[in-house]
Amino acid sequence: MTRVKIHESWKIFLEDEFSKKYMEDLRAFLKQEIETGRKVFPPMKKIFNAFNLTPLTNVKVVLVGQDPYHGEGQANGLSFSVEKNIKIPPSLQNIFKELFTDLRLTSPQNGNLENWAKQGVLLLNSCLTVQKGSAGSHQGRGWEKFTYKVLKIVNDNKKNVVFILWGKKAQEKGYFLDKKRHLIIKSPHPSPFSVHTGFFGSKPFSRSNNYLLEKNKALTNPSSIILFLLKLIL
């Protein structure tokens, strides 16, 4: 994956990673998937979408997901996000419900979270690709090593970042994060299967805002940190 287009702020730290054997094996696997007629999501040009919309220098919040949506036209390279013309998936609907309960912000008209990414929220899936109609189909192929490296880069090179870990798998992935250096928010996954076991009422958005305000992290409008998530969804 030596020709990957990725923002320079990430490229400095990840360039060597793309030349490692596991990434070359992953590239060969994805090529084979496509050549044998299997559909891979998101589209190739959007696999690294999160890194181009959220440069490392802008990262203020990291939201860890599992793998992309596997339905036709859903995935756009951002965790929990879908394209604008796609029905909002149940987990994202629950995220928006908690957003309303927590900050009294009305849910947006669609599930595209690009504005979140542009405001400094790194929407990172543990695996960056998936086969159509087969959840978790690209797990164990190397993406986990790559995204572990991404989390380590943020953990070691940034300060006062909010890491939001929803569900057991995200929490296991972030086991090494420095609690003294960053805020780590953990709760059950927003999936309909677990949302009532502690996700609702966990207040991740206000907790993020309060922490960023406390640490004086300037966002788009430095005069009002509480506008952070409001501006993201408009």
N, C-alpha and C positions, 0 to 999 in steps of 0.2 A: 504493500500500500504506500508506495513511495510518491505517488502523485496526488495524494489526498489534499484537497483544498480546505485549509483550516486556518483560523485567525492566527496572525503572527505571535500574539501573546501566548497562545497555547503551543504553537509550533516549536518555539524555543525549548519547551520542556518535553515535548512528545516526539520530536523528530527521530530520535534514536529508537523510540518504541516501535515506530512503523517499520523499521528494518529488522526487527527481531523475528525469530523463526515462527513463533506462535501467530504473529500477524501475517506472515507470508502464508502459513497454513490456512489461516482464516480467509485470506483473499482467495486462495485456491478453492476452498470450500464454497464460498459465495459464487465464484465463477461457475463451478460445477452445478450448483443449484439452478442457476439461470439457464445454463446450456442444456440441462435436462428438462426444461420446461416448467420448473417450479417458480411461482411468483414469490418474490422477496419484498418485504415491506420494512421501512419506508422506501420510496424510490431512491436509487443510488445517490442522486444529487442532494438528498436530504439526510443521509445517514449521520453526518456530522453537523447538522443544523444547529444543535444546541451550542456548539463551540464557536460558530460564526455569529450567532445572534447574541451570545453572552461571552465577550472576551474575558480572559482571566482577570484583567485589571478591573473589570466591572462587577465581579462576582460578590454578592452580598448575602444571598440565600442559595442553598443547594437543596433541591427537592429530588429525592432518589426514588425512582420507579423500578419495575422489574424488567419487562421487555415491551416492545412496541405493540400496539393493537394489531391484531392479525386479520381484521376485516378489510374488504376492498375499499381503498381510498381513505382509510382512517388515519394511519400513522403519518406524522410529519417530522419525525426526528426529535421530538420533545416529549418528555415523560408526561403522561396523563392528558396530553393535548391531541386534538384531532383537527382536521381541516374544517374550514368555516361552513361548508355545505353538508357536513356530516352530522347526524343525530348525536347529541351529547351522551356519551356512555354513562352507565349507572354510577361508576366510581367517581367520575368527574361531577355528575349531578350532586353527589353527596358532598364533594369538596365545596361546591358552590353553596350548598345548604349550610355548611359550617361557616363559610365566609359570611353569609347573611346573619347567622346567629351571633357570630363573634363580633363583627364590625358593622352589622346592619347595612351591608352593601348588597344592592340588588344584583341577582345573577345576570351575567351577560347573555346576549342573544345567541352566541355560539360557543363552541368549545376550543377555539384556537387560542393558545396561550402565548403566541409570539410576543405580545406586548409585555407579558410577565418576563420573558427572556430578555427583552430589550431593556428592561428596568433593572437587570442584575440578578435575576433568578435563574440559576443553572438547572435546567430541567433534564436531569441525567437518568437514563435507563441503565440498568446493570448490563443488559445485552442491547446492542444497538440495531439488531435486525431480527426478523422472524419470518418463517414461511407462512404463506397465506393459509388461514384456517387451522393453524396448528400452534397453539400457545406454547411457549417455552421451547420451540423446536430448534433454536440456535443456542441454547444454553450448553455450556461445556465445550464450546468451540474456540474460546479464547477471548471473547468480549469481556468476560469477568476480570481477566488480568488487566486489560486495558483500562477499564473503568475504575478498578482499584487504584491504578496508577494516577488517574485523574483526581480521585478523592485525596490521595496522598499529596499531590501537588498543591491542592487548595489548602489542605490541613497544614502543610509545612511552610507555605509561602504567603499565606494571608493571615490576617488577625480579625477576630470579632465577626466571623461568618456564622450565619444560622444554618445548621444542617437539620433538615426535616426528614425524619426516618419513619415512614408509615408501614407498619407490618413487620413480621419477624425477619423476612429475608433482607429487607433494607437495613434493619437494625444489626443483623449479623454482618452485613457488608461494611457497616460503619463502626465496627468494634474498636478500631484503633484511634478514632478521632479524639483529639485533645480537648477535654471538657474545660480545662483551665484557659484555653486559648480561644474557644468558640462556644456558642450555645448549641446544644444538641437537644432537639425536640423529638421525643418518641411517643408513638401512640399506635393503636391498631390500624390496620389498613382500611381505607374508605370503601372497600368492596361491600356490596349488600350483605355478604356472608359474615362480615365482622364489624360493620359500621356501628352497631349498637352495643359493642363490647368496650367502648371507651373512645372511639374516634369522635363521635358527636359530643360536644362540650369540652374538647381538649384545647380549644382556643389557640391554634398554632399561629394564626395571623396576627392577633393582638400581641401575643408573646414575642413574635418576631419584631413587630413595630417597636414595642417597648424596649427590647434589647438594643435595637439599632439606634433608637433615640438616646438610650443611656450611654452608648459608646460613641455618640456623636458622628455616626456614619452618614455623610451627605448623600442623598439620592437625587433624583431629577429636580425636586424642589427642596433644597436644604432648609427652607424656613418652616417646613411642616412634614416631619417624618411620617406622621399618621396618614398622609396622603399617598404613601407608598403603594399600598394594594388598591386603593381607590383608582389611582391613575393607571394601574396595570390592567384593569378590566374594562376601561372605557374605550 
